[in-house]
Amino acid sequence: MKTIKLVCLVSAVLAFTLVSNFVPRAVTKSAPGVFGYTDIGTAYEVDTGAGLVFQVRKTDGSIISIIYNGIEYKSTTGRFSQIASGLGTPTTVTPETDGATYVKLTLQTGPTNTVAANFTHYLIVRNGENTIYMATFPTAEPGVGELRWITRLNSALIPNGPGPSDLHDTIGAIESTDIFGVADGTTRSKYYGDNVTHGKDRAMDLSFSGATGPGIGCWMVFGNRESSSGGPFFRDIENQAGDDQEIYNYMNSGHNQTEPFRLNVLHGPYALVFTSGAPPTLPIDFSWIGSLGLNGWVAPADRGAVSGTASGVPAGFQSVVGFANSGAQYWTTVAADGSYTSTGMKPGTYTATLSTRANWRSRAVL
């Protein structure tokens, strides 16, 4: 058996300029429910104007308060919602708004930051939406050894997450510190999931994952995966429930690492969506973020596509064509007639790999 590889060239217009005409300024909130941000001293408080209010600590960019429809949902364990495990110092948090439609907070670390040097993370909201849009630009792998966003909420108020990663009623760790036993002989772990709750989907199947409670649903919508690592079949942690209800977006990790991490590229956008309990409405429109000057943003007009035909695949087998280089990865399924098209690709030279359902490797040719 062998994996067939093919070099593909994606052509697109490369020259473009990102120009922002927005002037950063604060919006003074006269009452709860007024869209904008407020400097409250140690943090910036952001109000979506629709029921979600959160605070971002100035020293490290952690979200230290999440209030939805008047109820505080932050973790009770003293841990917060953050990129990596918190960015440490020095970190600057810079607010920006046009006063009417968006608020953008740019989290930027300095060159001497020992957690993640020269690292950029964005938290963005749009007026009237209970969604925190995010994107991440790492120049080096964070000191924690993985690139991840963790939302930490009070699990007593939002208890209903994926069952396989719910550690309540377990009897203690039985393997390392991450696999927990249950009295009936089963086990639970943040590494577990199922395809019912979207708790452990393959990268190519990722849509959303989250948890619910009375009057609330909190959902990670995974968004663009082109800068993540591992390929279409890679699975990683999405949830863990103990004292905290933890909702993750893993962009890379050392958990069975299959390829080098992608750095100096924009990861995302992705989004943390709050609802009254229903799953998020998909697809989410991320296109409007393109005008906000995010480092590494590549506009749709500057992307291309690859089309081709795969042959030699046995009838009835699902086949996937993946494309990868040091800066991006993409995948697409092969149609019954062998044709495939991958769109929205950044310009570059890619290695293409054809995989089939039987063993995800094939002697077929592209």
Contacts in CASP RR format, 6 or more apart in sequence:
PFRMAT RR
TARGET T0000
AUTHOR 0000-0000-0000
METHOD contacts of the structure
MODEL  1
MKTIKLVCLVSAVLAFTLVSNFVPRAVTKSAPGVFGYTDIGTAYEVDTGA
GLVFQVRKTDGSIISIIYNGIEYKSTTGRFSQIASGLGTPTTVTPETDGA
TYVKLTLQTGPTNTVAANFTHYLIVRNGENTIYMATFPTAEPGVGELRWI
TRLNSALIPNGPGPSDLHDTIGAIESTDIFGVADGTTRSKYYGDNVTHGK
DRAMDLSFSGATGPGIGCWMVFGNRESSSGGPFFRDIENQAGDDQEIYNY
MNSGHNQTEPFRLNVLHGPYALVFTSGAPPTLPIDFSWIGSLGLNGWVAP
ADRGAVSGTASGVPAGFQSVVGFANSGAQYWTTVAADGSYTSTGMKPGTY
TATLSTRANWRSRAVL
1 359 0 8 1.000
1 361 0 8 1.000
1 362 0 8 1.000
1 363 0 8 1.000
2 361 0 8 1.000
2 363 0 8 1.000
3 353 0 8 1.000
3 354 0 8 1.000
3 355 0 8 1.000
3 361 0 8 1.000
3 362 0 8 1.000
4 352 0 8 1.000
4 353 0 8 1.000
4 354 0 8 1.000
4 362 0 8 1.000
4 363 0 8 1.000
4 364 0 8 1.000
4 365 0 8 1.000
4 366 0 8 1.000
5 351 0 8 1.000
5 352 0 8 1.000
5 353 0 8 1.000
6 351 0 8 1.000
6 352 0 8 1.000
6 366 0 8 1.000
7 349 0 8 1.000
7 350 0 8 1.000
7 351 0 8 1.000
7 352 0 8 1.000
8 306 0 8 1.000
8 323 0 8 1.000
8 349 0 8 1.000
8 350 0 8 1.000
8 352 0 8 1.000
9 348 0 8 1.000
9 349 0 8 1.000
9 350 0 8 1.000
10 303 0 8 1.000
10 304 0 8 1.000
10 305 0 8 1.000
10 306 0 8 1.000
10 345 0 8 1.000
10 346 0 8 1.000
10 347 0 8 1.000
10 348 0 8 1.000
10 350 0 8 1.000
11 304 0 8 1.000
11 347 0 8 1.000
12 301 0 8 1.000
12 302 0 8 1.000
12 303 0 8 1.000
12 304 0 8 1.000
12 346 0 8 1.000
12 347 0 8 1.000
13 301 0 8 1.000
13 302 0 8 1.000
14 302 0 8 1.000
14 347 0 8 1.000
16 299 0 8 1.000
16 301 0 8 1.000
16 302 0 8 1.000
18 290 0 8 1.000
18 293 0 8 1.000
18 297 0 8 1.000
20 291 0 8 1.000
20 292 0 8 1.000
20 293 0 8 1.000
22 96 0 8 1.000
22 97 0 8 1.000
22 98 0 8 1.000
22 102 0 8 1.000
22 292 0 8 1.000
23 98 0 8 1.000
24 94 0 8 1.000
24 95 0 8 1.000
24 96 0 8 1.000
24 97 0 8 1.000
25 97 0 8 1.000
25 99 0 8 1.000
26 37 0 8 1.000
26 38 0 8 1.000
26 39 0 8 1.000
26 95 0 8 1.000
26 97 0 8 1.000
27 34 0 8 1.000
27 35 0 8 1.000
27 36 0 8 1.000
27 37 0 8 1.000
27 38 0 8 1.000
27 97 0 8 1.000
27 99 0 8 1.000
27 103 0 8 1.000
28 38 0 8 1.000
29 36 0 8 1.000
29 38 0 8 1.000
29 45 0 8 1.000
29 47 0 8 1.000
32 47 0 8 1.000
32 53 0 8 1.000
33 47 0 8 1.000
33 49 0 8 1.000
33 50 0 8 1.000
33 51 0 8 1.000
33 53 0 8 1.000
34 47 0 8 1.000
34 49 0 8 1.000
35 47 0 8 1.000
35 48 0 8 1.000
35 49 0 8 1.000
35 99 0 8 1.000
35 100 0 8 1.000
35 103 0 8 1.000
35 127 0 8 1.000
35 128 0 8 1.000
36 46 0 8 1.000
36 47 0 8 1.000
36 49 0 8 1.000
36 97 0 8 1.000
36 99 0 8 1.000
36 103 0 8 1.000
36 127 0 8 1.000
37 44 0 8 1.000
37 45 0 8 1.000
37 46 0 8 1.000
37 47 0 8 1.000
37 95 0 8 1.000
37 97 0 8 1.000
37 103 0 8 1.000
37 105 0 8 1.000
38 44 0 8 1.000
38 45 0 8 1.000
38 47 0 8 1.000
39 95 0 8 1.000
40 55 0 8 1.000
41 58 0 8 1.000
42 57 0 8 1.000
42 58 0 8 1.000
42 59 0 8 1.000
43 55 0 8 1.000
43 56 0 8 1.000
43 57 0 8 1.000
43 58 0 8 1.000
43 64 0 8 1.000
43 65 0 8 1.000
44 55 0 8 1.000
44 56 0 8 1.000
44 58 0 8 1.000
44 93 0 8 1.000
44 95 0 8 1.000
44 105 0 8 1.000
45 53 0 8 1.000
45 54 0 8 1.000
45 55 0 8 1.000
45 65 0 8 1.000
46 53 0 8 1.000
46 54 0 8 1.000
46 55 0 8 1.000
46 56 0 8 1.000
46 103 0 8 1.000
46 105 0 8 1.000
46 123 0 8 1.000
46 125 0 8 1.000
47 53 0 8 1.000
48 125 0 8 1.000
48 126 0 8 1.000
48 127 0 8 1.000
48 128 0 8 1.000
48 129 0 8 1.000
48 130 0 8 1.000
48 131 0 8 1.000
49 127 0 8 1.000
49 128 0 8 1.000
50 128 0 8 1.000
50 129 0 8 1.000
50 130 0 8 1.000
51 67 0 8 1.000
51 68 0 8 1.000
51 69 0 8 1.000
51 70 0 8 1.000
51 130 0 8 1.000
52 66 0 8 1.000
52 67 0 8 1.000
52 68 0 8 1.000
52 125 0 8 1.000
52 130 0 8 1.000
52 131 0 8 1.000
52 132 0 8 1.000
52 274 0 8 1.000
53 65 0 8 1.000
53 66 0 8 1.000
53 67 0 8 1.000
53 68 0 8 1.000
53 70 0 8 1.000
54 63 0 8 1.000
54 65 0 8 1.000
54 66 0 8 1.000
54 67 0 8 1.000
54 132 0 8 1.000
55 63 0 8 1.000
55 64 0 8 1.000
55 65 0 8 1.000
56 62 0 8 1.000
56 63 0 8 1.000
56 64 0 8 1.000
56 93 0 8 1.000
56 105 0 8 1.000
56 107 0 8 1.000
56 123 0 8 1.000
57 63 0 8 1.000
57 64 0 8 1.000
57 80 0 8 1.000
57 93 0 8 1.000
58 92 0 8 1.000
58 93 0 8 1.000
59 88 0 8 1.000
59 89 0 8 1.000
59 91 0 8 1.000
60 82 0 8 1.000
60 86 0 8 1.000
60 87 0 8 1.000
60 88 0 8 1.000
60 89 0 8 1.000
60 91 0 8 1.000
61 82 0 8 1.000
61 86 0 8 1.000
61 87 0 8 1.000
61 91 0 8 1.000
61 93 0 8 1.000
61 105 0 8 1.000
61 107 0 8 1.000
61 121 0 8 1.000
62 80 0 8 1.000
62 81 0 8 1.000
62 82 0 8 1.000
62 86 0 8 1.000
62 87 0 8 1.000
63 74 0 8 1.000
63 80 0 8 1.000
63 81 0 8 1.000
63 82 0 8 1.000
63 123 0 8 1.000
64 74 0 8 1.000
64 80 0 8 1.000
65 72 0 8 1.000
65 74 0 8 1.000
66 72 0 8 1.000
66 73 0 8 1.000
66 74 0 8 1.000
66 81 0 8 1.000
66 153 0 8 1.000
67 73 0 8 1.000
68 130 0 8 1.000
68 216 0 8 1.000
68 274 0 8 1.000
69 215 0 8 1.000
69 216 0 8 1.000
69 276 0 8 1.000
71 157 0 8 1.000
71 216 0 8 1.000
72 154 0 8 1.000
73 153 0 8 1.000
73 154 0 8 1.000
73 157 0 8 1.000
73 158 0 8 1.000
73 216 0 8 1.000
73 218 0 8 1.000
74 80 0 8 1.000
74 81 0 8 1.000
74 152 0 8 1.000
74 153 0 8 1.000
74 154 0 8 1.000
75 81 0 8 1.000
75 152 0 8 1.000
75 153 0 8 1.000
75 154 0 8 1.000
75 243 0 8 1.000
75 244 0 8 1.000
76 154 0 8 1.000
76 156 0 8 1.000
76 243 0 8 1.000
76 244 0 8 1.000
77 152 0 8 1.000
77 243 0 8 1.000
77 244 0 8 1.000
79 152 0 8 1.000
79 244 0 8 1.000
80 86 0 8 1.000
80 152 0 8 1.000
81 149 0 8 1.000
81 150 0 8 1.000
81 151 0 8 1.000
81 152 0 8 1.000
81 153 0 8 1.000
82 149 0 8 1.000
82 150 0 8 1.000
83 107 0 8 1.000
83 121 0 8 1.000
83 136 0 8 1.000
83 142 0 8 1.000
83 148 0 8 1.000
83 149 0 8 1.000
84 115 0 8 1.000
84 116 0 8 1.000
84 142 0 8 1.000
84 143 0 8 1.000
84 144 0 8 1.000
84 146 0 8 1.000
84 147 0 8 1.000
84 148 0 8 1.000
85 115 0 8 1.000
85 142 0 8 1.000
85 144 0 8 1.000
85 150 0 8 1.000
86 115 0 8 1.000
87 107 0 8 1.000
87 109 0 8 1.000
87 113 0 8 1.000
87 115 0 8 1.000
87 116 0 8 1.000
87 119 0 8 1.000
87 121 0 8 1.000
88 109 0 8 1.000
88 113 0 8 1.000
88 114 0 8 1.000
88 115 0 8 1.000
89 113 0 8 1.000
90 109 0 8 1.000
90 110 0 8 1.000
90 112 0 8 1.000
90 113 0 8 1.000
91 107 0 8 1.000
91 108 0 8 1.000
91 109 0 8 1.000
91 110 0 8 1.000
91 113 0 8 1.000
92 107 0 8 1.000
92 108 0 8 1.000
92 110 0 8 1.000
93 105 0 8 1.000
93 106 0 8 1.000
93 107 0 8 1.000
93 108 0 8 1.000
94 105 0 8 1.000
94 106 0 8 1.000
94 108 0 8 1.000
95 103 0 8 1.000
95 104 0 8 1.000
95 105 0 8 1.000
96 103 0 8 1.000
96 104 0 8 1.000
96 105 0 8 1.000
96 106 0 8 1.000
97 103 0 8 1.000
97 104 0 8 1.000
100 127 0 8 1.000
101 126 0 8 1.000
101 127 0 8 1.000
102 124 0 8 1.000
102 125 0 8 1.000
102 126 0 8 1.000
102 127 0 8 1.000
102 292 0 8 1.000
103 124 0 8 1.000
103 125 0 8 1.000
104 122 0 8 1.000
104 123 0 8 1.000
104 124 0 8 1.000
104 292 0 8 1.000
105 122 0 8 1.000
105 123 0 8 1.000
105 124 0 8 1.000
106 120 0 8 1.000
106 121 0 8 1.000
106 122 0 8 1.000
107 119 0 8 1.000
107 120 0 8 1.000
107 121 0 8 1.000
107 122 0 8 1.000
107 123 0 8 1.000
108 119 0 8 1.000
108 120 0 8 1.000
109 115 0 8 1.000
109 116 0 8 1.000
109 117 0 8 1.000
109 118 0 8 1.000
109 119 0 8 1.000
109 120 0 8 1.000
110 117 0 8 1.000
110 118 0 8 1.000
110 119 0 8 1.000
111 117 0 8 1.000
111 118 0 8 1.000
113 119 0 8 1.000
114 143 0 8 1.000
115 142 0 8 1.000
115 143 0 8 1.000
115 144 0 8 1.000
116 138 0 8 1.000
116 140 0 8 1.000
116 142 0 8 1.000
116 143 0 8 1.000
117 139 0 8 1.000
117 140 0 8 1.000
118 139 0 8 1.000
118 140 0 8 1.000
119 136 0 8 1.000
119 137 0 8 1.000
119 138 0 8 1.000
119 139 0 8 1.000
119 140 0 8 1.000
119 142 0 8 1.000
120 136 0 8 1.000
120 137 0 8 1.000
120 138 0 8 1.000
120 295 0 8 1.000
121 134 0 8 1.000
121 135 0 8 1.000
121 136 0 8 1.000
121 137 0 8 1.000
122 133 0 8 1.000
122 134 0 8 1.000
122 135 0 8 1.000
122 136 0 8 1.000
122 292 0 8 1.000
122 294 0 8 1.000
123 132 0 8 1.000
123 133 0 8 1.000
123 134 0 8 1.000
124 132 0 8 1.000
124 133 0 8 1.000
124 134 0 8 1.000
124 135 0 8 1.000
124 289 0 8 1.000
124 292 0 8 1.000
125 131 0 8 1.000
125 132 0 8 1.000
125 133 0 8 1.000
126 133 0 8 1.000
126 288 0 8 1.000
130 273 0 8 1.000
130 274 0 8 1.000
130 275 0 8 1.000
131 271 0 8 1.000
131 272 0 8 1.000
131 273 0 8 1.000
131 274 0 8 1.000
131 284 0 8 1.000
132 271 0 8 1.000
132 272 0 8 1.000
133 269 0 8 1.000
133 270 0 8 1.000
133 271 0 8 1.000
133 286 0 8 1.000
133 289 0 8 1.000
134 149 0 8 1.000
134 249 0 8 1.000
134 268 0 8 1.000
134 269 0 8 1.000
134 270 0 8 1.000
134 271 0 8 1.000
134 272 0 8 1.000
135 266 0 8 1.000
135 267 0 8 1.000
135 268 0 8 1.000
135 269 0 8 1.000
135 270 0 8 1.000
135 289 0 8 1.000
135 294 0 8 1.000
135 297 0 8 1.000
136 147 0 8 1.000
136 149 0 8 1.000
136 251 0 8 1.000
136 266 0 8 1.000
136 267 0 8 1.000
136 268 0 8 1.000
137 264 0 8 1.000
137 265 0 8 1.000
137 266 0 8 1.000
137 267 0 8 1.000
137 294 0 8 1.000
137 295 0 8 1.000
137 296 0 8 1.000
138 147 0 8 1.000
138 263 0 8 1.000
138 264 0 8 1.000
138 267 0 8 1.000
139 263 0 8 1.000
139 264 0 8 1.000
140 263 0 8 1.000
141 147 0 8 1.000
141 252 0 8 1.000
141 261 0 8 1.000
141 263 0 8 1.000
145 253 0 8 1.000
145 254 0 8 1.000
146 250 0 8 1.000
146 252 0 8 1.000
146 253 0 8 1.000
146 254 0 8 1.000
146 255 0 8 1.000
147 250 0 8 1.000
147 251 0 8 1.000
147 252 0 8 1.000
147 253 0 8 1.000
147 261 0 8 1.000
147 267 0 8 1.000
148 237 0 8 1.000
148 248 0 8 1.000
148 249 0 8 1.000
148 250 0 8 1.000
148 251 0 8 1.000
148 253 0 8 1.000
149 220 0 8 1.000
149 248 0 8 1.000
149 249 0 8 1.000
149 251 0 8 1.000
149 270 0 8 1.000
149 272 0 8 1.000
150 246 0 8 1.000
150 247 0 8 1.000
150 248 0 8 1.000
151 218 0 8 1.000
151 220 0 8 1.000
151 246 0 8 1.000
151 247 0 8 1.000
151 248 0 8 1.000
151 272 0 8 1.000
152 244 0 8 1.000
152 245 0 8 1.000
152 246 0 8 1.000
153 211 0 8 1.000
153 218 0 8 1.000
153 244 0 8 1.000
153 245 0 8 1.000
153 246 0 8 1.000
153 247 0 8 1.000
154 244 0 8 1.000
154 245 0 8 1.000
155 168 0 8 1.000
155 241 0 8 1.000
155 242 0 8 1.000
155 243 0 8 1.000
155 244 0 8 1.000
155 245 0 8 1.000
157 213 0 8 1.000
157 214 0 8 1.000
157 216 0 8 1.000
158 211 0 8 1.000
158 212 0 8 1.000
158 213 0 8 1.000
158 216 0 8 1.000
158 217 0 8 1.000
158 218 0 8 1.000
158 245 0 8 1.000
159 168 0 8 1.000
159 211 0 8 1.000
159 213 0 8 1.000
159 241 0 8 1.000
159 245 0 8 1.000
160 211 0 8 1.000
160 212 0 8 1.000
160 213 0 8 1.000
161 197 0 8 1.000
161 210 0 8 1.000
161 211 0 8 1.000
161 212 0 8 1.000
161 239 0 8 1.000
161 241 0 8 1.000
161 245 0 8 1.000
162 192 0 8 1.000
162 193 0 8 1.000
162 194 0 8 1.000
162 197 0 8 1.000
162 198 0 8 1.000
162 199 0 8 1.000
162 200 0 8 1.000
162 209 0 8 1.000
162 210 0 8 1.000
162 211 0 8 1.000
162 238 0 8 1.000
162 239 0 8 1.000
163 188 0 8 1.000
163 193 0 8 1.000
163 194 0 8 1.000
163 197 0 8 1.000
163 241 0 8 1.000
164 188 0 8 1.000
164 189 0 8 1.000
164 192 0 8 1.000
164 193 0 8 1.000
164 194 0 8 1.000
164 199 0 8 1.000
164 200 0 8 1.000
165 188 0 8 1.000
165 189 0 8 1.000
165 190 0 8 1.000
165 191 0 8 1.000
165 192 0 8 1.000
165 193 0 8 1.000
165 199 0 8 1.000
165 238 0 8 1.000
165 239 0 8 1.000
165 240 0 8 1.000
165 241 0 8 1.000
166 188 0 8 1.000
166 241 0 8 1.000
166 242 0 8 1.000
167 180 0 8 1.000
167 188 0 8 1.000
167 240 0 8 1.000
167 241 0 8 1.000
167 242 0 8 1.000
168 241 0 8 1.000
168 242 0 8 1.000
169 182 0 8 1.000
169 183 0 8 1.000
170 180 0 8 1.000
170 181 0 8 1.000
170 182 0 8 1.000
170 188 0 8 1.000
171 180 0 8 1.000
171 181 0 8 1.000
171 182 0 8 1.000
171 183 0 8 1.000
172 180 0 8 1.000
172 181 0 8 1.000
173 179 0 8 1.000
173 180 0 8 1.000
173 181 0 8 1.000
174 180 0 8 1.000
174 181 0 8 1.000
174 187 0 8 1.000
175 187 0 8 1.000
178 189 0 8 1.000
178 190 0 8 1.000
178 191 0 8 1.000
179 187 0 8 1.000
179 188 0 8 1.000
179 189 0 8 1.000
179 191 0 8 1.000
180 187 0 8 1.000
180 188 0 8 1.000
180 189 0 8 1.000
181 187 0 8 1.000
181 188 0 8 1.000
182 188 0 8 1.000
190 237 0 8 1.000
190 239 0 8 1.000
190 240 0 8 1.000
190 246 0 8 1.000
191 200 0 8 1.000
191 237 0 8 1.000
191 255 0 8 1.000
192 200 0 8 1.000
193 199 0 8 1.000
193 200 0 8 1.000
193 238 0 8 1.000
193 239 0 8 1.000
194 200 0 8 1.000
195 201 0 8 1.000
195 205 0 8 1.000
197 209 0 8 1.000
197 210 0 8 1.000
198 206 0 8 1.000
198 207 0 8 1.000
198 208 0 8 1.000
198 209 0 8 1.000
198 210 0 8 1.000
198 238 0 8 1.000
199 209 0 8 1.000
199 210 0 8 1.000
199 238 0 8 1.000
199 239 0 8 1.000
200 235 0 8 1.000
200 238 0 8 1.000
201 207 0 8 1.000
201 209 0 8 1.000
201 235 0 8 1.000
201 238 0 8 1.000
202 232 0 8 1.000
202 233 0 8 1.000
202 234 0 8 1.000
202 235 0 8 1.000
203 225 0 8 1.000
203 228 0 8 1.000
203 230 0 8 1.000
203 231 0 8 1.000
203 232 0 8 1.000
203 233 0 8 1.000
203 234 0 8 1.000
203 235 0 8 1.000
204 231 0 8 1.000
204 232 0 8 1.000
204 233 0 8 1.000
204 320 0 8 1.000
204 331 0 8 1.000
206 222 0 8 1.000
206 223 0 8 1.000
206 225 0 8 1.000
207 221 0 8 1.000
207 222 0 8 1.000
207 282 0 8 1.000
208 219 0 8 1.000
208 220 0 8 1.000
208 221 0 8 1.000
208 222 0 8 1.000
208 273 0 8 1.000
208 279 0 8 1.000
208 280 0 8 1.000
208 282 0 8 1.000
209 219 0 8 1.000
209 220 0 8 1.000
209 222 0 8 1.000
209 238 0 8 1.000
209 239 0 8 1.000
209 247 0 8 1.000
210 217 0 8 1.000
210 218 0 8 1.000
210 219 0 8 1.000
210 220 0 8 1.000
210 238 0 8 1.000
210 239 0 8 1.000
210 247 0 8 1.000
211 217 0 8 1.000
211 218 0 8 1.000
211 239 0 8 1.000
211 241 0 8 1.000
211 245 0 8 1.000
211 247 0 8 1.000
212 218 0 8 1.000
212 277 0 8 1.000
213 277 0 8 1.000
215 276 0 8 1.000
215 277 0 8 1.000
216 274 0 8 1.000
216 275 0 8 1.000
216 276 0 8 1.000
216 277 0 8 1.000
217 274 0 8 1.000
217 275 0 8 1.000
217 276 0 8 1.000
217 277 0 8 1.000
217 278 0 8 1.000
218 245 0 8 1.000
218 247 0 8 1.000
218 272 0 8 1.000
218 273 0 8 1.000
218 274 0 8 1.000
219 247 0 8 1.000
219 272 0 8 1.000
219 273 0 8 1.000
219 274 0 8 1.000
219 275 0 8 1.000
219 279 0 8 1.000
219 280 0 8 1.000
220 238 0 8 1.000
220 247 0 8 1.000
220 248 0 8 1.000
220 249 0 8 1.000
220 270 0 8 1.000
220 271 0 8 1.000
220 272 0 8 1.000
220 273 0 8 1.000
221 270 0 8 1.000
221 271 0 8 1.000
221 272 0 8 1.000
221 273 0 8 1.000
221 280 0 8 1.000
221 282 0 8 1.000
221 284 0 8 1.000
222 249 0 8 1.000
222 270 0 8 1.000
223 268 0 8 1.000
223 269 0 8 1.000
223 270 0 8 1.000
223 271 0 8 1.000
223 284 0 8 1.000
223 286 0 8 1.000
224 267 0 8 1.000
224 268 0 8 1.000
224 269 0 8 1.000
224 270 0 8 1.000
224 286 0 8 1.000
225 268 0 8 1.000
225 329 0 8 1.000
226 268 0 8 1.000
226 328 0 8 1.000
226 329 0 8 1.000
226 330 0 8 1.000
226 345 0 8 1.000
226 346 0 8 1.000
227 251 0 8 1.000
227 262 0 8 1.000
227 265 0 8 1.000
227 266 0 8 1.000
227 267 0 8 1.000
227 268 0 8 1.000
227 327 0 8 1.000
227 328 0 8 1.000
227 329 0 8 1.000
228 234 0 8 1.000
228 250 0 8 1.000
228 251 0 8 1.000
228 252 0 8 1.000
228 262 0 8 1.000
228 267 0 8 1.000
228 329 0 8 1.000
229 251 0 8 1.000
229 252 0 8 1.000
229 257 0 8 1.000
229 258 0 8 1.000
229 259 0 8 1.000
229 260 0 8 1.000
229 261 0 8 1.000
229 262 0 8 1.000
229 329 0 8 1.000
230 252 0 8 1.000
230 257 0 8 1.000
230 258 0 8 1.000
230 259 0 8 1.000
230 329 0 8 1.000
231 258 0 8 1.000
231 259 0 8 1.000
231 322 0 8 1.000
231 324 0 8 1.000
231 329 0 8 1.000
231 331 0 8 1.000
232 320 0 8 1.000
232 322 0 8 1.000
232 331 0 8 1.000
232 355 0 8 1.000
233 355 0 8 1.000
233 360 0 8 1.000
234 258 0 8 1.000
236 248 0 8 1.000
236 250 0 8 1.000
236 253 0 8 1.000
236 255 0 8 1.000
237 248 0 8 1.000
237 250 0 8 1.000
237 253 0 8 1.000
237 255 0 8 1.000
238 247 0 8 1.000
238 248 0 8 1.000
238 250 0 8 1.000
239 245 0 8 1.000
239 246 0 8 1.000
239 247 0 8 1.000
239 248 0 8 1.000
240 246 0 8 1.000
240 248 0 8 1.000
247 272 0 8 1.000
249 270 0 8 1.000
251 267 0 8 1.000
251 268 0 8 1.000
252 261 0 8 1.000
252 262 0 8 1.000
259 324 0 8 1.000
260 326 0 8 1.000
262 326 0 8 1.000
262 327 0 8 1.000
262 328 0 8 1.000
262 329 0 8 1.000
265 296 0 8 1.000
265 327 0 8 1.000
265 328 0 8 1.000
266 294 0 8 1.000
266 295 0 8 1.000
266 296 0 8 1.000
266 297 0 8 1.000
266 298 0 8 1.000
269 286 0 8 1.000
269 289 0 8 1.000
269 294 0 8 1.000
271 280 0 8 1.000
271 284 0 8 1.000
271 286 0 8 1.000
273 280 0 8 1.000
273 284 0 8 1.000
287 300 0 8 1.000
289 297 0 8 1.000
290 297 0 8 1.000
290 299 0 8 1.000
298 346 0 8 1.000
300 344 0 8 1.000
302 346 0 8 1.000
302 347 0 8 1.000
303 343 0 8 1.000
303 344 0 8 1.000
303 345 0 8 1.000
303 346 0 8 1.000
303 347 0 8 1.000
304 343 0 8 1.000
304 344 0 8 1.000
304 345 0 8 1.000
304 346 0 8 1.000
304 347 0 8 1.000
305 341 0 8 1.000
305 342 0 8 1.000
305 343 0 8 1.000
305 344 0 8 1.000
305 345 0 8 1.000
306 323 0 8 1.000
306 341 0 8 1.000
306 342 0 8 1.000
306 345 0 8 1.000
306 350 0 8 1.000
306 352 0 8 1.000
307 339 0 8 1.000
307 340 0 8 1.000
307 341 0 8 1.000
307 342 0 8 1.000
308 339 0 8 1.000
308 340 0 8 1.000
308 341 0 8 1.000
308 366 0 8 1.000
309 337 0 8 1.000
309 338 0 8 1.000
309 339 0 8 1.000
309 340 0 8 1.000
309 366 0 8 1.000
310 319 0 8 1.000
310 321 0 8 1.000
310 334 0 8 1.000
310 338 0 8 1.000
310 340 0 8 1.000
310 354 0 8 1.000
310 364 0 8 1.000
310 365 0 8 1.000
310 366 0 8 1.000
311 338 0 8 1.000
311 364 0 8 1.000
311 365 0 8 1.000
312 362 0 8 1.000
312 363 0 8 1.000
312 364 0 8 1.000
312 365 0 8 1.000
313 319 0 8 1.000
313 334 0 8 1.000
313 338 0 8 1.000
313 354 0 8 1.000
313 356 0 8 1.000
313 362 0 8 1.000
313 364 0 8 1.000
314 356 0 8 1.000
314 358 0 8 1.000
316 357 0 8 1.000
317 356 0 8 1.000
317 357 0 8 1.000
317 358 0 8 1.000
318 333 0 8 1.000
318 334 0 8 1.000
318 356 0 8 1.000
318 357 0 8 1.000
319 333 0 8 1.000
319 334 0 8 1.000
319 338 0 8 1.000
319 354 0 8 1.000
319 355 0 8 1.000
319 356 0 8 1.000
319 357 0 8 1.000
319 362 0 8 1.000
319 364 0 8 1.000
320 331 0 8 1.000
320 332 0 8 1.000
320 333 0 8 1.000
320 334 0 8 1.000
320 354 0 8 1.000
320 355 0 8 1.000
320 356 0 8 1.000
320 360 0 8 1.000
321 331 0 8 1.000
321 332 0 8 1.000
321 333 0 8 1.000
321 334 0 8 1.000
321 340 0 8 1.000
321 342 0 8 1.000
321 352 0 8 1.000
321 353 0 8 1.000
321 354 0 8 1.000
321 355 0 8 1.000
321 366 0 8 1.000
322 329 0 8 1.000
322 330 0 8 1.000
322 331 0 8 1.000
322 332 0 8 1.000
322 342 0 8 1.000
322 352 0 8 1.000
322 353 0 8 1.000
322 354 0 8 1.000
322 355 0 8 1.000
323 329 0 8 1.000
323 330 0 8 1.000
323 331 0 8 1.000
323 342 0 8 1.000
323 345 0 8 1.000
323 350 0 8 1.000
323 351 0 8 1.000
323 352 0 8 1.000
323 353 0 8 1.000
324 330 0 8 1.000
324 350 0 8 1.000
324 351 0 8 1.000
324 353 0 8 1.000
325 348 0 8 1.000
325 349 0 8 1.000
325 350 0 8 1.000
325 351 0 8 1.000
327 346 0 8 1.000
328 345 0 8 1.000
328 346 0 8 1.000
328 350 0 8 1.000
330 342 0 8 1.000
330 344 0 8 1.000
330 345 0 8 1.000
330 350 0 8 1.000
331 342 0 8 1.000
332 340 0 8 1.000
332 341 0 8 1.000
332 342 0 8 1.000
333 340 0 8 1.000
334 340 0 8 1.000
334 354 0 8 1.000
352 366 0 8 1.000
354 362 0 8 1.000
354 364 0 8 1.000
354 365 0 8 1.000
354 366 0 8 1.000
355 361 0 8 1.000
355 362 0 8 1.000
356 362 0 8 1.000
356 364 0 8 1.000
END
